[in-house]
Amino acid sequence: MIRLFAVNISPLKDERCFRKCYLRSTEERQMQADVLKMPEDKARCIAAGLLLENAYKKFRTEKLKELANANSFEYTQKPEDAEGLPEKLPKVRAGLGGKPEFVFSEGMTQEVYFNLSHSGDYVICAMADFEVGADVQRRTGVRESLLRRFFSAEEKKRVELCPEEEEKEKIFAAIWAVKEAEAKLTGRGIRQLLGRMLKGNDEEASGEEIYGVWQGELDEAYAWAVAGYREEVLCEPDTLRPVMVDEGEVFYEGTV
């Protein structure tokens, strides 16, 4: 099962709202925000942590209902029926290549993976019972340095042959979001994509995993992509629709 959650962080541009959300955040998330200089970066950092909590609750509930239907027993919120999924958000640690991952107890029977990304006014969280990588890109123009270094000849043509500048930006953002999502999936970073491109993008010849990708737009200004290993992706629907989480639900929950 895979779900993609998204939220607009505009409420956190208000200082009072940001402060309340900061105090609700985990100590680790607060420390991450403290080292950032720009207010908008701090807002995205705090928003990502709160969206992760909200996404986990929703994903866990849906997973329990799925398990109940599969095993013909009545759905319940009791922790002992969670098949190893704790009721509260699990601890997060840095995994391979610094990629964040949940820390579960040894006896759990169901695993949950996630990946966060933010750009401009949006934060997204992909959550699944298999490894995922996610990225969202705001359309801010074609970055020539990235186009030259990381895009294949075919990808460059797709961008450069567009007669309209707006369409160029749209295609560039979509392609770059896919590349970032694939790199985050493996935890080995964007440089591996350069190596794949120089090898002609021949996955089998290079001995690398083949990825499956979902992609789309949050609105006309944002492109998103979620990547998973091909074997897992083939078991899922072709279309992944973002769940737009209510801003008040994420940023004002439990506040006065």
Residue pairs with C-beta under 8 A, 6 or more apart in sequence:
1 59
1 62
1 63
1 66
1 128
1 129
1 236
2 126
2 127
2 128
2 129
2 130
2 132
2 226
2 228
2 236
2 240
3 55
3 58
3 59
3 62
3 126
3 127
3 128
3 243
4 124
4 125
4 126
4 127
4 134
4 214
4 224
4 226
4 240
4 241
4 242
4 243
5 51
5 54
5 55
5 58
5 124
5 125
5 126
5 127
5 242
5 243
5 245
6 122
6 123
6 124
6 125
6 136
6 218
6 224
6 242
6 243
6 244
6 245
7 47
7 51
7 54
7 122
7 123
7 244
7 245
7 247
7 250
8 121
8 122
8 247
9 43
9 44
9 47
9 118
9 121
9 122
9 123
10 121
10 247
11 17
11 247
11 248
11 251
11 252
12 18
12 21
12 43
12 46
12 47
12 251
13 39
13 40
13 43
17 251
17 252
18 39
18 42
18 43
18 46
20 251
20 252
20 255
21 46
21 47
21 50
21 251
22 30
22 33
22 46
24 50
24 254
24 255
25 33
25 46
25 49
25 50
26 49
28 92
29 45
29 46
29 48
29 49
30 46
32 45
33 42
33 45
33 46
36 42
36 45
44 118
44 123
45 118
47 118
47 123
47 250
47 251
48 116
48 118
48 123
48 125
50 250
50 251
51 116
51 123
51 124
51 125
51 245
51 250
52 89
52 92
52 114
52 116
52 125
53 89
54 245
54 249
54 250
54 253
55 114
55 125
55 127
55 245
56 89
56 90
56 112
56 114
56 127
57 89
58 243
58 245
59 112
59 127
60 82
60 85
60 87
60 112
61 77
63 83
63 85
63 110
63 112
63 129
64 75
64 76
64 77
64 81
64 82
64 83
64 85
65 75
67 83
67 110
68 74
68 75
68 76
77 87
79 86
79 87
82 110
83 108
83 109
83 110
84 104
84 105
84 107
84 108
84 109
84 110
85 108
85 110
85 112
86 104
86 105
90 102
90 103
90 104
90 112
91 102
91 103
92 100
92 101
92 102
92 103
93 100
93 101
93 103
94 100
94 101
95 101
95 187
96 186
96 187
96 188
97 186
97 187
97 188
97 189
98 187
99 115
99 184
99 187
100 114
100 115
100 116
101 113
101 114
102 111
102 112
102 113
102 114
104 111
104 112
110 129
111 129
112 127
112 128
112 129
113 127
113 128
113 129
113 130
113 131
113 132
114 125
114 126
114 127
114 128
114 132
115 125
115 126
115 132
115 133
115 134
115 181
115 184
115 185
115 226
116 123
116 124
116 125
116 134
117 123
117 124
117 134
117 135
117 136
117 180
117 181
117 184
117 224
118 124
118 136
119 136
119 137
119 138
119 222
120 138
120 221
120 222
121 138
122 136
122 138
122 218
122 222
123 136
124 134
124 136
124 218
124 224
124 242
125 134
126 132
126 133
126 134
126 226
128 228
128 232
130 228
130 229
130 232
131 185
131 228
131 229
131 232
132 185
132 226
132 227
132 228
133 180
133 181
133 182
133 183
133 184
133 185
133 186
133 226
133 227
133 228
134 181
134 184
134 224
134 225
134 226
134 227
135 176
135 177
135 178
135 180
135 181
135 184
135 224
135 225
136 177
136 218
136 222
136 223
136 224
137 173
137 174
137 176
137 177
137 180
137 222
137 223
137 224
138 173
138 221
138 222
139 169
139 170
139 172
139 173
139 221
139 222
139 223
140 169
141 169
142 159
142 168
142 169
142 172
143 172
146 176
147 156
147 159
147 172
149 194
150 176
150 179
150 190
150 193
150 194
150 197
151 159
151 175
151 197
152 197
152 201
155 175
158 171
158 175
159 168
159 171
159 172
159 175
160 168
162 168
162 171
170 223
173 222
173 223
174 215
174 223
174 225
176 223
177 215
177 223
177 224
177 225
178 213
178 215
178 225
178 227
179 190
179 193
180 190
180 225
181 213
181 225
181 226
181 227
182 193
182 211
182 213
182 227
183 189
183 190
183 192
183 193
184 227
185 211
185 227
185 228
185 229
186 192
186 209
195 206
196 203
196 206
196 208
199 205
199 206
203 209
203 210
204 210
209 229
209 230
210 229
210 230
211 227
211 228
211 229
211 230
211 233
212 227
212 228
212 229
212 230
212 232
212 233
212 234
213 225
213 226
213 227
213 228
213 233
214 225
214 226
214 233
214 239
214 240
215 223
215 224
215 225
215 226
216 223
216 224
216 240
216 241
216 242
217 223
217 224
218 224
218 242
224 242
226 240
228 236
